[in-house]
Amino acid sequence: MYKKALTPQQALQKLRHYCAYQERSHQDVREKLQQLACAKKEHDAIISSLIEDDYLNEERFALAFAGGKWRTKRWGRNRIRFELKQKKVSDYCIKKALQEIEEEDYLSVLSRLTADKYLSLSDHQYIVRIKKTTDYLIARGFEPELVRAALADCRAETK
């Protein structure tokens, strides 16, 4: 927290740097404005200025967020959708970001994660293996019906 309130120009300059460093959601910028102790009546004007200058773009943020979480952490669509909703991203932008994940890659990653987890639990009972594998994949954000299908394929291959 800053000890004294910043002028709108100072806050705008700090937020330009903040948004230039990496893509930010509107919610992230609002939280940063509160940390900077900028007057609440100035928030909308500052955010409008950032949007006009193309420092802040919700669609670009959603695409970058979804792509990054998919490539690095291998999160499923449900988890990405939930995280974007927490950042108050619009449904249109969420839908567009999730469409960028290719179905073929999605299913192959799900299959690989399923096989890896299922095989790593080989010292457990059959039912426990299935339950733990299912819980793991659902927690990562994969759809339950896809998880069941991938698990059925994995069990068929390991027999």
Secondary structure, 3 states (H helix, E strand, C coil): CCCCCCCHHHHHHHHHHHHHHCCCCHHHHHHHHHHCCCCHHHHHHHHHHHHHCCCCCHHHHHHHHHHHHHHHHCCCHHHHHHHHHHCCCCHHHHHHHHHCCCHHHHHHHHHHHHHHHHHHCCCCCHHHHHHHHHHHHHHCCCCHHHHHHHHHHHHHHHC
